[in-house]
């Protein structure tokens, strides 16, 4: 296994920390790459060696959230479990911790782009997971449509929860979404509980 380069890790951490500090004081849309590199004390060229844009840097700041949702779908069998898997509960807990940082970004001009990236990645993962479980089994709904519906529903639910500051516990929200997702998948593939 190749060890990650410490200098690269240090640069990533400096840039991520700089963005988080700037978001705490300024509107996300108003923050420039130059402000980020100045605060991180790295060169602009260095920034672009590691990230394509400010949004790309932002996404790396929240890779833990995104990877939690991707991790869930990397275990296809978890889609049909009666209870929400621990990974999805962890992801929702992380969202609560990051709420104050995420809310202004989701409201920003680039918020929809960021949400679309999360949704599209999640839809690809769900589609792959469904193909792993069911192969080419007959579905009442084409798998790509089902996957995009589920990913869109999850993003919309999380966005609503963060924006409206709903009082639901992350564990309850994760369980509710999992039940809705499981019901949609079971219905699409005509699965019934044993009687």
JOTAZI-V658189 format. One line per field, one symbol per residue. ss: DSSP state (H for helix, E for strand, L for the rest). phi: phi as a letter, one per 30 degrees, with the letter a starting at -180 (. if undefined). psi: psi as a letter, one per 40 degrees, with the letter a starting at -180 (. if undefined). Layout:
ss = ???
phi = ???
psi = ???
//
This chain:
ss = LLLLLHHHHHHHHHHHHHHHHHHHHLLHHHLLHHHHHHHHLLLHHHHHHHLLLHHHHHHHHLHHHHHHHHHHHLLHHHHHLLLLLHHHHHHHHHHHHLHHHHHHHHLLLLHHHHHHHHHHHHHHHHHHHHHHHHLLLLLLLLHHHHHHHHHHHHHHHHHHHHHLLLLLLHHHHHHHHHHHHHHHHHHHLLLLLLL
phi = .ddddddddddeddddddddddddcbdedddcedddddddibddddeddcbdaddddedddceddddddddeddcedddcddcddedddddddddddcedddedddddededddddddddddddddeddddddcicedbdbeeddedddddddddddddeddddhddddeddddddddddddddddddcidbddc
psi = hhhihdddddddddddddddddddeihddehidddddddefiiddddeddididdddddddfddddddddddeegddddeidihiddddddddddddeddddddddeidedddddddddddddddddddddddebfihhdhhdddddddddddddddddddddefiehidddddddddddddddddddefhiih.
//
